[in-house]
Amino acid sequence: MKLTWMPRLELTESLIVTSVHAVCIKDGKVLLVQIKDRGFNYPGGHVEAGESI
């Protein structure tokens, strides 16, 4: 990862929120989703191009 300081960049919601994930627990069980070619993970995702937050 490379971090770059951009002091004049105005941060909008679409730049701040990049992904959201959730941990869902019920009756001692955790919900996982199977992601093609990656295995199991917590449900979540990222904002697609043109999609509102």
mmCIF file of the N, C-alpha and C atoms, coordinates in Angstrom:
data_MODEL
# 
_entry.id   MODEL 
# 
loop_
_atom_site.group_PDB 
_atom_site.id 
_atom_site.type_symbol 
_atom_site.label_atom_id 
_atom_site.label_alt_id 
_atom_site.label_comp_id 
_atom_site.label_asym_id 
_atom_site.label_entity_id 
_atom_site.label_seq_id 
_atom_site.pdbx_PDB_ins_code 
_atom_site.Cartn_x 
_atom_site.Cartn_y 
_atom_site.Cartn_z 
_atom_site.occupancy 
_atom_site.B_iso_or_equiv 
_atom_site.pdbx_formal_charge 
_atom_site.auth_seq_id 
_atom_site.auth_comp_id 
_atom_site.auth_asym_id 
_atom_site.auth_atom_id 
_atom_site.pdbx_PDB_model_num 
ATOM 1   N N  . MET A 1 1  ? 0.838   -1.153  0.000   1.00 0.00 ? 1  MET A N  1 
ATOM 2   C CA . MET A 1 1  ? 0.000   0.000   0.000   1.00 0.00 ? 1  MET A CA 1 
ATOM 3   C C  . MET A 1 1  ? 0.894   1.230   0.000   1.00 0.00 ? 1  MET A C  1 
ATOM 4   N N  . LYS A 1 2  ? 0.512   2.228   -0.799  1.00 0.00 ? 2  LYS A N  1 
ATOM 5   C CA . LYS A 1 2  ? 1.240   3.489   -0.845  1.00 0.00 ? 2  LYS A CA 1 
ATOM 6   C C  . LYS A 1 2  ? 0.306   4.594   -0.376  1.00 0.00 ? 2  LYS A C  1 
ATOM 7   N N  . LEU A 1 3  ? 0.728   5.356   0.614   1.00 0.00 ? 3  LEU A N  1 
ATOM 8   C CA . LEU A 1 3  ? -0.061  6.472   1.111   1.00 0.00 ? 3  LEU A CA 1 
ATOM 9   C C  . LEU A 1 3  ? 0.501   7.766   0.553   1.00 0.00 ? 3  LEU A C  1 
ATOM 10  N N  . THR A 1 4  ? -0.377  8.620   0.064   1.00 0.00 ? 4  THR A N  1 
ATOM 11  C CA . THR A 1 4  ? 0.036   9.886   -0.525  1.00 0.00 ? 4  THR A CA 1 
ATOM 12  C C  . THR A 1 4  ? -0.746  11.014  0.135   1.00 0.00 ? 4  THR A C  1 
ATOM 13  N N  . TRP A 1 5  ? -0.071  12.038  0.610   1.00 0.00 ? 5  TRP A N  1 
ATOM 14  C CA . TRP A 1 5  ? -0.720  13.188  1.230   1.00 0.00 ? 5  TRP A CA 1 
ATOM 15  C C  . TRP A 1 5  ? -1.154  14.158  0.140   1.00 0.00 ? 5  TRP A C  1 
ATOM 16  N N  . MET A 1 6  ? -2.444  14.504  0.144   1.00 0.00 ? 6  MET A N  1 
ATOM 17  C CA . MET A 1 6  ? -3.000  15.444  -0.830  1.00 0.00 ? 6  MET A CA 1 
ATOM 18  C C  . MET A 1 6  ? -3.764  16.507  -0.049  1.00 0.00 ? 6  MET A C  1 
ATOM 19  N N  . PRO A 1 7  ? -3.089  17.540  0.464   1.00 0.00 ? 7  PRO A N  1 
ATOM 20  C CA . PRO A 1 7  ? -3.717  18.499  1.378   1.00 0.00 ? 7  PRO A CA 1 
ATOM 21  C C  . PRO A 1 7  ? -4.874  19.288  0.773   1.00 0.00 ? 7  PRO A C  1 
ATOM 22  N N  . ARG A 1 8  ? -4.955  19.452  -0.512  1.00 0.00 ? 8  ARG A N  1 
ATOM 23  C CA . ARG A 1 8  ? -6.021  20.243  -1.121  1.00 0.00 ? 8  ARG A CA 1 
ATOM 24  C C  . ARG A 1 8  ? -7.183  19.388  -1.635  1.00 0.00 ? 8  ARG A C  1 
ATOM 25  N N  . LEU A 1 9  ? -7.083  18.082  -1.465  1.00 0.00 ? 9  LEU A N  1 
ATOM 26  C CA . LEU A 1 9  ? -8.140  17.184  -1.924  1.00 0.00 ? 9  LEU A CA 1 
ATOM 27  C C  . LEU A 1 9  ? -9.344  17.284  -0.999  1.00 0.00 ? 9  LEU A C  1 
ATOM 28  N N  . GLU A 1 10 ? -10.508 17.612  -1.561  1.00 0.00 ? 10 GLU A N  1 
ATOM 29  C CA . GLU A 1 10 ? -11.745 17.663  -0.778  1.00 0.00 ? 10 GLU A CA 1 
ATOM 30  C C  . GLU A 1 10 ? -12.301 16.244  -0.674  1.00 0.00 ? 10 GLU A C  1 
ATOM 31  N N  . LEU A 1 11 ? -12.458 15.763  0.559   1.00 0.00 ? 11 LEU A N  1 
ATOM 32  C CA . LEU A 1 11 ? -12.962 14.410  0.762   1.00 0.00 ? 11 LEU A CA 1 
ATOM 33  C C  . LEU A 1 11 ? -14.484 14.407  0.725   1.00 0.00 ? 11 LEU A C  1 
ATOM 34  N N  . THR A 1 12 ? -15.029 13.661  -0.207  1.00 0.00 ? 12 THR A N  1 
ATOM 35  C CA . THR A 1 12 ? -16.467 13.478  -0.304  1.00 0.00 ? 12 THR A CA 1 
ATOM 36  C C  . THR A 1 12 ? -16.814 12.106  0.263   1.00 0.00 ? 12 THR A C  1 
ATOM 37  N N  . GLU A 1 13 ? -18.098 11.847  0.502   1.00 0.00 ? 13 GLU A N  1 
ATOM 38  C CA . GLU A 1 13 ? -18.502 10.548  1.040   1.00 0.00 ? 13 GLU A CA 1 
ATOM 39  C C  . GLU A 1 13 ? -18.020 9.399   0.169   1.00 0.00 ? 13 GLU A C  1 
ATOM 40  N N  . SER A 1 14 ? -18.042 9.585   -1.144  1.00 0.00 ? 14 SER A N  1 
ATOM 41  C CA . SER A 1 14 ? -17.647 8.498   -2.038  1.00 0.00 ? 14 SER A CA 1 
ATOM 42  C C  . SER A 1 14 ? -16.157 8.192   -1.936  1.00 0.00 ? 14 SER A C  1 
ATOM 43  N N  . LEU A 1 15 ? -15.351 9.125   -1.447  1.00 0.00 ? 15 LEU A N  1 
ATOM 44  C CA . LEU A 1 15 ? -13.931 8.865   -1.256  1.00 0.00 ? 15 LEU A CA 1 
ATOM 45  C C  . LEU A 1 15 ? -13.647 8.284   0.130   1.00 0.00 ? 15 LEU A C  1 
ATOM 46  N N  . ILE A 1 16 ? -14.501 8.605   1.098   1.00 0.00 ? 16 ILE A N  1 
ATOM 47  C CA . ILE A 1 16 ? -14.283 8.140   2.470   1.00 0.00 ? 16 ILE A CA 1 
ATOM 48  C C  . ILE A 1 16 ? -14.770 6.709   2.658   1.00 0.00 ? 16 ILE A C  1 
ATOM 49  N N  . VAL A 1 17 ? -15.982 6.407   2.193   1.00 0.00 ? 17 VAL A N  1 
ATOM 50  C CA . VAL A 1 17 ? -16.566 5.079   2.363   1.00 0.00 ? 17 VAL A CA 1 
ATOM 51  C C  . VAL A 1 17 ? -16.155 4.228   1.176   1.00 0.00 ? 17 VAL A C  1 
ATOM 52  N N  . THR A 1 18 ? -15.311 3.224   1.425   1.00 0.00 ? 18 THR A N  1 
ATOM 53  C CA . THR A 1 18 ? -14.872 2.374   0.324   1.00 0.00 ? 18 THR A CA 1 
ATOM 54  C C  . THR A 1 18 ? -15.502 0.988   0.371   1.00 0.00 ? 18 THR A C  1 
ATOM 55  N N  . SER A 1 19 ? -15.804 0.506   1.576   1.00 0.00 ? 19 SER A N  1 
ATOM 56  C CA . SER A 1 19 ? -16.477 -0.789  1.685   1.00 0.00 ? 19 SER A CA 1 
ATOM 57  C C  . SER A 1 19 ? -17.151 -0.908  3.046   1.00 0.00 ? 19 SER A C  1 
ATOM 58  N N  . VAL A 1 20 ? -18.117 -1.821  3.111   1.00 0.00 ? 20 VAL A N  1 
ATOM 59  C CA . VAL A 1 20 ? -18.840 -2.083  4.350   1.00 0.00 ? 20 VAL A CA 1 
ATOM 60  C C  . VAL A 1 20 ? -18.965 -3.587  4.505   1.00 0.00 ? 20 VAL A C  1 
ATOM 61  N N  . HIS A 1 21 ? -18.717 -4.069  5.713   1.00 0.00 ? 21 HIS A N  1 
ATOM 62  C CA . HIS A 1 21 ? -18.845 -5.492  6.010   1.00 0.00 ? 21 HIS A CA 1 
ATOM 63  C C  . HIS A 1 21 ? -19.603 -5.642  7.319   1.00 0.00 ? 21 HIS A C  1 
ATOM 64  N N  . ALA A 1 22 ? -20.204 -6.785  7.529   1.00 0.00 ? 22 ALA A N  1 
ATOM 65  C CA . ALA A 1 22 ? -20.999 -7.015  8.732   1.00 0.00 ? 22 ALA A CA 1 
ATOM 66  C C  . ALA A 1 22 ? -20.669 -8.367  9.344   1.00 0.00 ? 22 ALA A C  1 
ATOM 67  N N  . VAL A 1 23 ? -20.782 -8.447  10.654  1.00 0.00 ? 23 VAL A N  1 
ATOM 68  C CA . VAL A 1 23 ? -20.678 -9.712  11.365  1.00 0.00 ? 23 VAL A CA 1 
ATOM 69  C C  . VAL A 1 23 ? -22.070 -10.006 11.896  1.00 0.00 ? 23 VAL A C  1 
ATOM 70  N N  . CYS A 1 24 ? -22.683 -11.070 11.381  1.00 0.00 ? 24 CYS A N  1 
ATOM 71  C CA . CYS A 1 24 ? -24.046 -11.438 11.757  1.00 0.00 ? 24 CYS A CA 1 
ATOM 72  C C  . CYS A 1 24 ? -23.991 -12.714 12.591  1.00 0.00 ? 24 CYS A C  1 
ATOM 73  N N  . ILE A 1 25 ? -24.474 -12.622 13.839  1.00 0.00 ? 25 ILE A N  1 
ATOM 74  C CA . ILE A 1 25 ? -24.442 -13.769 14.755  1.00 0.00 ? 25 ILE A CA 1 
ATOM 75  C C  . ILE A 1 25 ? -25.862 -14.043 15.232  1.00 0.00 ? 25 ILE A C  1 
ATOM 76  N N  . LYS A 1 26 ? -26.287 -15.301 15.133  1.00 0.00 ? 26 LYS A N  1 
ATOM 77  C CA . LYS A 1 26 ? -27.596 -15.707 15.633  1.00 0.00 ? 26 LYS A CA 1 
ATOM 78  C C  . LYS A 1 26 ? -27.497 -17.116 16.190  1.00 0.00 ? 26 LYS A C  1 
ATOM 79  N N  . ASP A 1 27 ? -27.972 -17.292 17.403  1.00 0.00 ? 27 ASP A N  1 
ATOM 80  C CA . ASP A 1 27 ? -27.949 -18.606 18.065  1.00 0.00 ? 27 ASP A CA 1 
ATOM 81  C C  . ASP A 1 27 ? -26.548 -19.209 18.072  1.00 0.00 ? 27 ASP A C  1 
ATOM 82  N N  . GLY A 1 28 ? -25.536 -18.364 18.261  1.00 0.00 ? 28 GLY A N  1 
ATOM 83  C CA . GLY A 1 28 ? -24.160 -18.845 18.338  1.00 0.00 ? 28 GLY A CA 1 
ATOM 84  C C  . GLY A 1 28 ? -23.539 -19.186 16.996  1.00 0.00 ? 28 GLY A C  1 
ATOM 85  N N  . LYS A 1 29 ? -24.234 -18.881 15.900  1.00 0.00 ? 29 LYS A N  1 
ATOM 86  C CA . LYS A 1 29 ? -23.715 -19.159 14.566  1.00 0.00 ? 29 LYS A CA 1 
ATOM 87  C C  . LYS A 1 29 ? -23.360 -17.855 13.868  1.00 0.00 ? 29 LYS A C  1 
ATOM 88  N N  . VAL A 1 30 ? -22.306 -17.874 13.065  1.00 0.00 ? 30 VAL A N  1 
ATOM 89  C CA . VAL A 1 30 ? -21.843 -16.697 12.328  1.00 0.00 ? 30 VAL A CA 1 
ATOM 90  C C  . VAL A 1 30 ? -22.172 -16.878 10.851  1.00 0.00 ? 30 VAL A C  1 
ATOM 91  N N  . LEU A 1 31 ? -22.770 -15.848 10.239  1.00 0.00 ? 31 LEU A N  1 
ATOM 92  C CA . LEU A 1 31 ? -23.091 -15.888 8.814   1.00 0.00 ? 31 LEU A CA 1 
ATOM 93  C C  . LEU A 1 31 ? -21.852 -15.574 7.991   1.00 0.00 ? 31 LEU A C  1 
ATOM 94  N N  . LEU A 1 32 ? -21.529 -16.450 7.056   1.00 0.00 ? 32 LEU A N  1 
ATOM 95  C CA . LEU A 1 32 ? -20.446 -16.229 6.108   1.00 0.00 ? 32 LEU A CA 1 
ATOM 96  C C  . LEU A 1 32 ? -20.996 -16.394 4.697   1.00 0.00 ? 32 LEU A C  1 
ATOM 97  N N  . VAL A 1 33 ? -20.382 -15.716 3.747   1.00 0.00 ? 33 VAL A N  1 
ATOM 98  C CA . VAL A 1 33 ? -20.763 -15.880 2.349   1.00 0.00 ? 33 VAL A CA 1 
ATOM 99  C C  . VAL A 1 33 ? -19.589 -16.463 1.582   1.00 0.00 ? 33 VAL A C  1 
ATOM 100 N N  . GLN A 1 34 ? -19.904 -17.280 0.595   1.00 0.00 ? 34 GLN A N  1 
ATOM 101 C CA . GLN A 1 34 ? -18.854 -17.864 -0.223  1.00 0.00 ? 34 GLN A CA 1 
ATOM 102 C C  . GLN A 1 34 ? -18.615 -16.962 -1.426  1.00 0.00 ? 34 GLN A C  1 
ATOM 103 N N  . ILE A 1 35 ? -17.378 -16.504 -1.558  1.00 0.00 ? 35 ILE A N  1 
ATOM 104 C CA . ILE A 1 35 ? -17.006 -15.606 -2.639  1.00 0.00 ? 35 ILE A CA 1 
ATOM 105 C C  . ILE A 1 35 ? -16.198 -16.391 -3.660  1.00 0.00 ? 35 ILE A C  1 
ATOM 106 N N  . LYS A 1 36 ? -16.653 -16.348 -4.905  1.00 0.00 ? 36 LYS A N  1 
ATOM 107 C CA . LYS A 1 36 ? -16.013 -17.118 -5.970  1.00 0.00 ? 36 LYS A CA 1 
ATOM 108 C C  . LYS A 1 36 ? -14.505 -16.867 -6.002  1.00 0.00 ? 36 LYS A C  1 
ATOM 109 N N  . ASP A 1 37 ? -13.750 -17.921 -6.038  1.00 0.00 ? 37 ASP A N  1 
ATOM 110 C CA . ASP A 1 37 ? -12.286 -17.903 -6.127  1.00 0.00 ? 37 ASP A CA 1 
ATOM 111 C C  . ASP A 1 37 ? -11.590 -17.320 -4.896  1.00 0.00 ? 37 ASP A C  1 
ATOM 112 N N  . ARG A 1 38 ? -12.350 -17.035 -3.791  1.00 0.00 ? 38 ARG A N  1 
ATOM 113 C CA . ARG A 1 38 ? -11.708 -16.496 -2.589  1.00 0.00 ? 38 ARG A CA 1 
ATOM 114 C C  . ARG A 1 38 ? -12.082 -17.240 -1.323  1.00 0.00 ? 38 ARG A C  1 
ATOM 115 N N  . GLY A 1 39 ? -13.099 -18.071 -1.358  1.00 0.00 ? 39 GLY A N  1 
ATOM 116 C CA . GLY A 1 39 ? -13.505 -18.785 -0.157  1.00 0.00 ? 39 GLY A CA 1 
ATOM 117 C C  . GLY A 1 39 ? -14.612 -18.070 0.592   1.00 0.00 ? 39 GLY A C  1 
ATOM 118 N N  . PHE A 1 40 ? -14.622 -18.216 1.931   1.00 0.00 ? 40 PHE A N  1 
ATOM 119 C CA . PHE A 1 40 ? -15.684 -17.660 2.756   1.00 0.00 ? 40 PHE A CA 1 
ATOM 120 C C  . PHE A 1 40 ? -15.231 -16.376 3.435   1.00 0.00 ? 40 PHE A C  1 
ATOM 121 N N  . ASN A 1 41 ? -16.197 -15.449 3.623   1.00 0.00 ? 41 ASN A N  1 
ATOM 122 C CA . ASN A 1 41 ? -15.903 -14.163 4.238   1.00 0.00 ? 41 ASN A CA 1 
ATOM 123 C C  . ASN A 1 41 ? -17.183 -13.625 4.860   1.00 0.00 ? 41 ASN A C  1 
ATOM 124 N N  . TYR A 1 42 ? -17.057 -12.549 5.622   1.00 0.00 ? 42 TYR A N  1 
ATOM 125 C CA . TYR A 1 42 ? -18.233 -11.868 6.155   1.00 0.00 ? 42 TYR A CA 1 
ATOM 126 C C  . TYR A 1 42 ? -18.970 -11.188 5.008   1.00 0.00 ? 42 TYR A C  1 
ATOM 127 N N  . PRO A 1 43 ? -20.307 -11.067 5.098   1.00 0.00 ? 43 PRO A N  1 
ATOM 128 C CA . PRO A 1 43 ? -21.047 -10.377 4.037   1.00 0.00 ? 43 PRO A CA 1 
ATOM 129 C C  . PRO A 1 43 ? -20.651 -8.905  3.963   1.00 0.00 ? 43 PRO A C  1 
ATOM 130 N N  . GLY A 1 44 ? -20.579 -8.389  2.769   1.00 0.00 ? 44 GLY A N  1 
ATOM 131 C CA . GLY A 1 44 ? -20.226 -6.990  2.589   1.00 0.00 ? 44 GLY A CA 1 
ATOM 132 C C  . GLY A 1 44 ? -19.892 -6.704  1.145   1.00 0.00 ? 44 GLY A C  1 
ATOM 133 N N  . GLY A 1 45 ? -19.381 -5.519  0.914   1.00 0.00 ? 45 GLY A N  1 
ATOM 134 C CA . GLY A 1 45 ? -19.010 -5.165  -0.446  1.00 0.00 ? 45 GLY A CA 1 
ATOM 135 C C  . GLY A 1 45 ? -18.529 -3.736  -0.529  1.00 0.00 ? 45 GLY A C  1 
ATOM 136 N N  . HIS A 1 46 ? -18.331 -3.274  -1.729  1.00 0.00 ? 46 HIS A N  1 
ATOM 137 C CA . HIS A 1 46 ? -17.848 -1.918  -1.959  1.00 0.00 ? 46 HIS A CA 1 
ATOM 138 C C  . HIS A 1 46 ? -18.788 -1.191  -2.909  1.00 0.00 ? 46 HIS A C  1 
ATOM 139 N N  . VAL A 1 47 ? -18.627 0.110   -2.979  1.00 0.00 ? 47 VAL A N  1 
ATOM 140 C CA . VAL A 1 47 ? -19.463 0.928   -3.855  1.00 0.00 ? 47 VAL A CA 1 
ATOM 141 C C  . VAL A 1 47 ? -19.000 0.739   -5.290  1.00 0.00 ? 47 VAL A C  1 
ATOM 142 N N  . GLU A 1 48 ? -19.926 0.369   -6.164  1.00 0.00 ? 48 GLU A N  1 
ATOM 143 C CA . GLU A 1 48 ? -19.617 0.194   -7.578  1.00 0.00 ? 48 GLU A CA 1 
ATOM 144 C C  . GLU A 1 48 ? -19.568 1.565   -8.275  1.00 0.00 ? 48 GLU A C  1 
ATOM 145 N N  . ALA A 1 49 ? -18.876 1.654   -9.365  1.00 0.00 ? 49 ALA A N  1 
ATOM 146 C CA . ALA A 1 49 ? -18.817 2.902   -10.138 1.00 0.00 ? 49 ALA A CA 1 
ATOM 147 C C  . ALA A 1 49 ? -20.223 3.336   -10.527 1.00 0.00 ? 49 ALA A C  1 
ATOM 148 N N  . GLY A 1 50 ? -20.591 4.588   -10.255 1.00 0.00 ? 50 GLY A N  1 
ATOM 149 C CA . GLY A 1 50 ? -21.902 5.105   -10.577 1.00 0.00 ? 50 GLY A CA 1 
ATOM 150 C C  . GLY A 1 50 ? -22.976 4.814   -9.551  1.00 0.00 ? 50 GLY A C  1 
ATOM 151 N N  . GLU A 1 51 ? -22.657 4.030   -8.527  1.00 0.00 ? 51 GLU A N  1 
ATOM 152 C CA . GLU A 1 51 ? -23.627 3.665   -7.498  1.00 0.00 ? 51 GLU A CA 1 
ATOM 153 C C  . GLU A 1 51 ? -23.551 4.671   -6.340  1.00 0.00 ? 51 GLU A C  1 
ATOM 154 N N  . SER A 1 52 ? -24.708 5.058   -5.809  1.00 0.00 ? 52 SER A N  1 
ATOM 155 C CA . SER A 1 52 ? -24.699 5.979   -4.675  1.00 0.00 ? 52 SER A CA 1 
ATOM 156 C C  . SER A 1 52 ? -24.399 5.207   -3.394  1.00 0.00 ? 52 SER A C  1 
ATOM 157 N N  . ILE A 1 53 ? -23.895 5.926   -2.416  1.00 0.00 ? 53 ILE A N  1 
ATOM 158 C CA . ILE A 1 53 ? -23.574 5.303   -1.136  1.00 0.00 ? 53 ILE A CA 1 
ATOM 159 C C  . ILE A 1 53 ? -24.851 4.922   -0.422  1.00 0.00 ? 53 ILE A C  1 
# 
